[in-house]
């Protein structure tokens, strides 16, 4: 049986990798992937805490599935926005997005 700490270590590494990637990358696609890492870290926490605290119940798993569905919808919308940005300014770099203000 795998201990709770191992799951939390993996989740923490994913969370910090996502936060680091979000703040250091300048490409919107890389930033989206970093946000997905953060969301997946929270999904791991939902499932793990449900397994260890309430082994007979499935609330944590349902929360994780709901979060995955929301993340998929968010990703589809974000990619559609990125495609429209690329059509307008031929770049998805964050520093070029100021051209869309006016």
C-alpha positions as CSV (number, residue, x, y, z in Angstrom):
1,X,0.0,0.0,0.0
2,X,1.3,3.4,-1.0
3,X,1.4,6.0,1.8
4,X,-0.4,9.3,1.7
5,X,2.9,11.2,1.8
6,X,4.0,9.8,-1.6
7,X,0.8,11.0,-3.3
8,X,1.2,14.4,-1.7
9,X,4.8,14.7,-2.8
10,X,3.8,14.0,-6.4
11,X,0.9,16.5,-6.1
12,X,3.2,19.1,-4.6
13,X,5.8,18.7,-7.4
14,X,3.1,19.0,-10.0
15,X,1.6,22.1,-8.3
16,X,5.0,23.9,-8.1
17,X,5.9,22.9,-11.6
18,X,2.7,24.4,-12.9
19,X,3.1,27.6,-10.9
20,X,6.7,28.0,-12.0
21,X,5.7,27.3,-15.6
22,X,2.9,29.8,-15.5
23,X,5.1,32.7,-14.2
24,X,8.1,32.0,-16.3
25,X,6.7,31.2,-19.8
26,X,5.6,33.8,-22.2
27,X,3.7,31.6,-24.6
28,X,0.0,31.3,-23.9
29,X,-0.1,27.6,-24.8
30,X,2.7,26.9,-22.3
31,X,0.8,28.9,-19.7
32,X,-2.4,26.8,-20.4
33,X,-0.4,23.6,-19.9
34,X,0.9,24.9,-16.6
35,X,-2.6,25.7,-15.4
36,X,-3.6,22.1,-16.3
37,X,-0.8,20.8,-14.2
38,X,-2.1,22.8,-11.2
39,X,-5.6,21.5,-11.8
40,X,-4.3,17.9,-12.1
41,X,-2.5,18.3,-8.8
42,X,-5.8,19.3,-7.1
43,X,-7.5,16.3,-8.7
44,X,-4.9,14.0,-7.2
45,X,-5.5,15.6,-3.8
46,X,-9.3,15.1,-4.1
47,X,-8.9,11.4,-4.9
48,X,-6.2,10.7,-2.4
49,X,-7.9,12.4,0.6
50,X,-11.1,10.6,-0.3
51,X,-9.3,7.3,-0.4
52,X,-7.5,7.7,3.0
53,X,-10.2,9.7,4.9
54,X,-13.4,8.2,3.6
55,X,-12.6,4.9,1.9
56,X,-16.2,3.8,1.4
57,X,-17.4,7.0,-0.2
58,X,-16.8,8.5,-3.6
59,X,-17.2,12.2,-3.1
60,X,-13.6,13.0,-3.8
61,X,-13.6,11.0,-7.0
62,X,-16.8,12.8,-8.1
63,X,-15.1,16.1,-7.4
64,X,-12.1,15.0,-9.3
65,X,-14.2,14.0,-12.3
66,X,-16.2,17.2,-12.2
67,X,-12.9,19.2,-12.1
68,X,-11.6,17.2,-15.1
69,X,-14.7,18.0,-17.0
70,X,-14.4,21.7,-16.2
71,X,-10.7,21.7,-17.1
72,X,-11.5,20.1,-20.5
73,X,-14.1,22.8,-21.2
74,X,-11.7,25.5,-20.1
75,X,-9.0,24.1,-22.4
76,X,-11.3,24.0,-25.4
77,X,-12.3,27.6,-24.9
78,X,-8.7,28.7,-24.3
79,X,-7.5,27.0,-27.4
80,X,-10.3,28.6,-29.4
81,X,-9.2,32.0,-28.1
82,X,-5.6,31.3,-28.9
83,X,-6.5,30.4,-32.5
84,X,-8.4,33.7,-32.9
85,X,-5.4,35.6,-31.4
86,X,-3.1,33.9,-33.8
87,X,-5.3,34.8,-36.8
88,X,-5.3,38.4,-35.8
89,X,-1.6,39.1,-34.8
90,X,0.2,35.9,-36.0
91,X,1.7,35.2,-32.6
92,X,0.5,33.7,-29.3
93,X,3.3,35.3,-27.2
94,X,2.0,37.2,-24.1
95,X,4.1,40.3,-24.8
96,X,2.4,40.7,-28.2
97,X,-1.1,40.7,-26.8
98,X,-1.0,44.4,-26.0
99,X,-1.8,45.0,-29.7
100,X,-5.3,43.7,-29.0
101,X,-6.2,46.5,-26.6
102,X,-6.9,49.1,-29.3
